[in-house]
Amino acid sequence: MAKRGGYQGGMPGNMGNLMKQAQKMQKQMEESQKALEEKEFTAAAGGGAVEVTVSGKREVLKVKLSEEVVDPDDIEMLEDLIVAATNEALRKAEEEAAAAMSKLTGGMGGLGGLGF
């Protein structure tokens, strides 16, 4: 019988390929994250009376209000509409980030995040 020792069966080559794949995936994740951070996501509430735009970095970039929604006697409604539009815009950004991650990982999940 022949003695086997060390890494028989091509293990070092497989490990090298695995490392290359991991590095490629990391680069793709970084590129995807950068592209996502440069995108803008807009959502409206109150039939379009309030519109909020956020970046992929989760920063509010713009708030647009229609004149008819600015009622000094009902500030609470305006506040609620701004919150609703902001949350929807952030949800859109999160959804896109999750889709990008899923695309990169092939649906495997649990392999890190895009920082969100």
CORZI-V662399 format. One record per residue. RES is the residue in one small letter. PHI is phi as a letter, one per 30 degrees, with the letter a starting at -180 (* if undefined). Layout:
RES;PHI
RES;PHI
This chain:
m;*
a;d
k;d
r;c
g;a
g;i
y;c
q;d
g;i
g;i
m;e
p;e
g;d
n;d
m;d
g;d
n;d
l;d
m;d
k;d
q;d
a;d
q;d
k;d
m;d
q;d
k;d
q;d
m;d
e;d
e;d
s;d
q;d
k;d
a;d
l;d
e;d
e;d
k;d
e;b
f;b
t;c
a;b
a;b
a;b
g;i
g;i
g;j
a;d
v;b
e;b
v;b
t;c
v;b
s;c
g;d
k;d
r;i
e;c
v;d
l;c
k;a
v;b
k;c
l;b
s;d
e;e
e;d
v;d
v;d
d;c
p;e
d;d
d;b
i;d
e;e
m;d
l;d
e;e
d;d
l;d
i;d
v;d
a;d
a;d
t;d
n;d
e;d
a;d
l;d
r;d
k;d
a;d
e;d
e;d
e;d
a;d
a;d
a;d
a;d
m;d
s;d
k;d
l;d
t;c
g;i
g;i
m;d
g;i
g;i
l;c
g;j
g;b
l;c
g;i
f;c
